[in-house]
Amino acid sequence: MTHQPESLEGKTLLITGAARRIGAAIVRMLHAEGMN
């Protein structure tokens, strides 16, 4: 993922279809960036 100008820390995002593969990888990455 490219650098985000705004911090994602503490923000909440609802993602569907994140149980496997690419969706799960995206969720893990966003969580590592501080999203709830």
N, CA and C atoms as an extended XYZ file, in Angstrom:
108
Properties=species:S:1:pos:R:3:atomname:S:1:resname:S:1:resid:I:1 pbc="F F F"
N         0.855       -1.183        0.000 N   MET     1
C         0.000        0.000        0.000 CA  MET     1
C         0.893        1.235        0.000 C   MET     1
N         0.437        2.274       -0.658 N   THR     2
C         1.191        3.517       -0.709 CA  THR     2
C         0.999        4.300        0.583 C   THR     2
N         1.860        5.248        0.809 N   HIS     3
C         1.783        6.085        2.009 CA  HIS     3
C         0.491        6.891        2.017 C   HIS     3
N        -0.204        6.870        3.137 N   GLN     4
C        -1.458        7.617        3.289 CA  GLN     4
C        -1.153        8.980        3.908 C   GLN     4
N        -1.628       10.063        3.329 N   PRO     5
C        -1.381       11.379        3.908 CA  PRO     5
C        -2.081       11.566        5.250 C   PRO     5
N        -3.210       10.904        5.458 N   GLU     6
C        -3.952       11.007        6.707 CA  GLU     6
C        -3.771        9.715        7.491 C   GLU     6
N        -3.580        9.836        8.799 N   SER     7
C        -3.398        8.660        9.646 CA  SER     7
C        -4.663        7.817        9.690 C   SER     7
N        -4.486        6.504        9.646 N   LEU     8
C        -5.612        5.577        9.748 CA  LEU     8
C        -5.836        5.133       11.189 C   LEU     8
N        -4.941        5.510       12.078 N   GLU     9
C        -5.009        5.067       13.462 CA  GLU     9
C        -6.312        5.490       14.121 C   GLU     9
N        -6.996        4.506       14.741 N   GLY    10
C        -8.224        4.763       15.466 CA  GLY    10
C        -9.471        4.859       14.601 C   GLY    10
N        -9.322        4.821       13.302 N   LYS    11
C       -10.483        4.881       12.406 CA  LYS    11
C       -11.141        3.505       12.346 C   LYS    11
N       -12.424        3.486       12.054 N   THR    12
C       -13.169        2.233       11.960 CA  THR    12
C       -13.605        2.025       10.517 C   THR    12
N       -13.451        0.787       10.068 N   LEU    13
C       -13.805        0.432        8.701 CA  LEU    13
C       -14.535       -0.897        8.720 C   LEU    13
N       -15.605       -1.002        7.962 N   LEU    14
C       -16.357       -2.249        7.846 CA  LEU    14
C       -16.010       -2.882        6.509 C   LEU    14
N       -15.445       -4.081        6.565 N   ILE    15
C       -15.055       -4.797        5.351 CA  ILE    15
C       -15.804       -6.114        5.310 C   ILE    15
N       -16.401       -6.411        4.169 N   THR    16
C       -17.059       -7.702        3.989 CA  THR    16
C       -16.207       -8.551        3.055 C   THR    16
N       -16.293       -9.849        3.204 N   GLY    17
C       -15.537      -10.752        2.346 CA  GLY    17
C       -14.076      -10.836        2.697 C   GLY    17
N       -13.744      -10.669        3.976 N   ALA    18
C       -12.341      -10.659        4.387 CA  ALA    18
C       -11.940      -11.931        5.118 C   ALA    18
N       -12.633      -13.026        4.868 N   ALA    19
C       -12.333      -14.267        5.577 CA  ALA    19
C       -11.100      -14.980        5.035 C   ALA    19
N       -10.835      -14.831        3.741 N   ARG    20
C        -9.723      -15.569        3.137 CA  ARG    20
C        -8.976      -14.728        2.105 C   ARG    20
N        -7.858      -15.213        1.731 N   ARG    21
C        -7.020      -14.705        0.646 CA  ARG    21
C        -6.792      -13.201        0.676 C   ARG    21
N        -7.083      -12.533       -0.414 N   ILE    22
C        -6.748      -11.115       -0.556 CA  ILE    22
C        -7.485      -10.244        0.454 C   ILE    22
N        -8.749      -10.557        0.719 N   GLY    23
C        -9.500       -9.779        1.706 CA  GLY    23
C        -8.885       -9.858        3.088 C   GLY    23
N        -8.473      -11.062        3.485 N   ALA    24
C        -7.839      -11.244        4.793 CA  ALA    24
C        -6.508      -10.502        4.858 C   ALA    24
N        -5.757      -10.524        3.777 N   ALA    25
C        -4.471       -9.817        3.742 CA  ALA    25
C        -4.679       -8.309        3.869 C   ALA    25
N        -5.692       -7.785        3.206 N   ILE    26
C        -5.984       -6.351        3.292 CA  ILE    26
C        -6.380       -5.971        4.714 C   ILE    26
N        -7.222       -6.795        5.341 N   VAL    27
C        -7.651       -6.515        6.712 CA  VAL    27
C        -6.458       -6.520        7.658 C   VAL    27
N        -5.573       -7.497        7.516 N   ARG    28
C        -4.383       -7.551        8.384 CA  ARG    28
C        -3.514       -6.313        8.186 C   ARG    28
N        -3.362       -5.866        6.947 N   MET    29
C        -2.554       -4.693        6.661 CA  MET    29
C        -3.180       -3.436        7.275 C   MET    29
N        -4.490       -3.278        7.114 N   LEU    30
C        -5.160       -2.106        7.681 CA  LEU    30
C        -5.105       -2.116        9.203 C   LEU    30
N        -5.247       -3.288        9.798 N   HIS    31
C        -5.147       -3.398       11.253 CA  HIS    31
C        -3.740       -3.016       11.717 C   HIS    31
N        -2.728       -3.430       10.980 N   ALA    32
C        -1.351       -3.068       11.322 CA  ALA    32
C        -1.135       -1.556       11.237 C   ALA    32
N        -1.923       -0.884       10.401 N   GLU    33
C        -1.846        0.573       10.271 CA  GLU    33
C        -2.628        1.293       11.370 C   GLU    33
N        -3.323        0.535       12.228 N   GLY    34
C        -4.010        1.147       13.357 CA  GLY    34
C        -5.521        1.234       13.237 C   GLY    34
N        -6.090        0.698       12.168 N   MET    35
C        -7.552        0.753       12.013 CA  MET    35
C        -8.231       -0.256       12.916 C   MET    35
N        -9.460        0.052       13.297 N   ASN    36
C       -10.277       -0.859       14.099 CA  ASN    36
C       -11.145       -1.676       13.185 C   ASN    36
